[in-house]
Amino acid sequence: MQADRLTSAMLIGVLVRRAAAAGGFATILVKGDEISGVILVQAVEKGRESGLFERVPNLDGGYRLARCGPDPAEGGEALSQYIARRRRSDPDLWIIELDIAEAERFAAETIC
């Protein structure tokens, strides 16, 4: 029997509320499947892109954030193209922009 787990929509909601409470900002760029959509976090700090991260399962049954997509130095066009490819192959994925100090760590603490 599978253990109960939080839905993607619940995890995103927690991330948005927790970011606001910590003085940051989170915005849902693409809304995915409410139950089990893949979550991508676009990490930003003070308006500067610091990477794109995907919530992936790890070997102990939990989750972790894994860097994905182009390097931020490649620019916004490369990121847009990557996201367009991902959305074509998985229309159920979520994309959230998280603008807060240490966004990757913050997201990992919240949704993993």
C-alpha positions as CSV (number, residue, x, y, z in Angstrom):
1,M,0.0,0.0,0.0
2,Q,1.3,3.5,-0.9
3,A,1.8,5.9,1.9
4,D,-0.2,9.1,1.9
5,R,1.6,12.1,0.4
6,L,0.9,15.8,-0.2
7,T,-0.3,16.7,-3.6
8,S,1.7,19.0,-5.9
9,A,-0.9,21.7,-5.5
10,M,-0.6,21.5,-1.7
11,L,3.2,21.7,-1.9
12,I,3.1,24.7,-4.2
13,G,0.6,26.4,-1.9
14,V,2.9,25.9,1.1
15,L,5.9,27.2,-0.8
16,V,4.0,30.4,-1.9
17,R,2.8,31.1,1.7
18,R,6.1,30.3,3.3
19,A,8.0,32.5,0.9
20,A,5.6,35.4,1.6
21,A,6.0,34.9,5.4
22,A,9.8,35.0,5.0
23,G,9.7,38.3,3.0
24,G,10.2,36.7,-0.4
25,F,8.0,36.2,-3.4
26,A,6.8,33.1,-5.2
27,T,4.7,33.2,-8.3
28,I,3.1,30.3,-10.2
29,L,4.2,30.6,-13.8
30,V,2.6,27.4,-15.0
31,K,-0.1,25.4,-13.2
32,G,0.2,21.7,-13.6
33,D,-1.6,18.6,-12.5
34,E,-3.1,19.1,-9.0
35,I,-2.3,15.7,-7.7
36,S,1.1,14.6,-9.1
37,G,2.5,17.2,-11.5
38,V,6.3,17.5,-11.6
39,I,7.5,20.7,-9.9
40,L,10.2,23.0,-11.4
41,V,11.5,25.8,-9.2
42,Q,13.0,28.8,-11.0
43,A,15.3,30.2,-8.3
44,V,15.8,33.9,-8.3
45,E,17.5,36.2,-5.8
46,K,17.0,39.9,-6.0
47,G,15.9,39.6,-9.7
48,R,19.0,37.5,-10.7
49,E,18.4,34.0,-12.1
50,S,20.3,31.4,-10.1
51,G,19.0,28.2,-11.7
52,L,16.2,25.9,-12.4
53,F,15.5,22.9,-10.1
54,E,13.3,19.9,-10.4
55,R,11.8,18.0,-7.5
56,V,12.9,14.4,-8.0
57,P,12.6,11.2,-6.0
58,N,15.7,10.0,-4.2
59,L,16.8,6.5,-3.3
60,D,15.5,6.6,0.3
61,G,11.9,7.2,-0.7
62,G,12.0,11.0,-0.2
63,Y,12.6,13.8,-2.6
64,R,15.4,16.2,-3.4
65,L,15.9,19.2,-5.8
66,A,18.1,18.5,-8.8
67,R,19.5,21.2,-11.1
68,C,18.0,21.0,-14.6
69,G,17.9,23.2,-17.7
70,P,20.5,25.6,-19.1
71,D,23.0,27.4,-17.0
72,P,21.7,30.9,-16.0
73,A,24.6,32.4,-17.9
74,E,23.1,31.2,-21.1
75,G,20.4,33.7,-20.8
76,G,16.6,33.9,-20.8
77,E,16.1,32.6,-24.3
78,A,17.8,29.3,-23.5
79,L,15.6,28.9,-20.4
80,S,12.5,29.7,-22.4
81,Q,13.3,27.1,-25.0
82,Y,14.1,24.5,-22.3
83,I,10.8,25.2,-20.6
84,A,8.8,25.0,-23.9
85,R,10.4,21.6,-24.6
86,R,9.6,20.4,-21.1
87,R,5.9,21.6,-21.4
88,R,5.5,19.8,-24.7
89,S,6.7,16.5,-23.2
90,D,4.9,17.0,-19.9
91,P,1.9,19.3,-20.0
92,D,1.2,18.5,-16.3
93,L,4.3,20.1,-14.8
94,W,4.3,23.1,-12.5
95,I,6.7,26.0,-12.8
96,I,7.1,28.3,-9.9
97,E,9.4,31.3,-9.7
98,L,10.9,31.8,-6.2
99,D,12.6,35.1,-5.4
100,I,14.1,34.8,-2.0
101,A,17.5,34.6,-0.4
102,E,19.0,31.1,-0.9
103,A,16.0,30.1,-3.0
104,E,17.3,26.6,-3.7
105,R,17.8,25.8,0.0
106,F,14.5,27.4,0.9
107,A,12.6,25.4,-1.8
108,A,14.3,22.1,-0.7
109,E,13.4,22.7,2.9
110,T,9.7,23.3,1.9
111,I,8.9,20.8,-0.8
112,C,11.4,17.9,-0.3
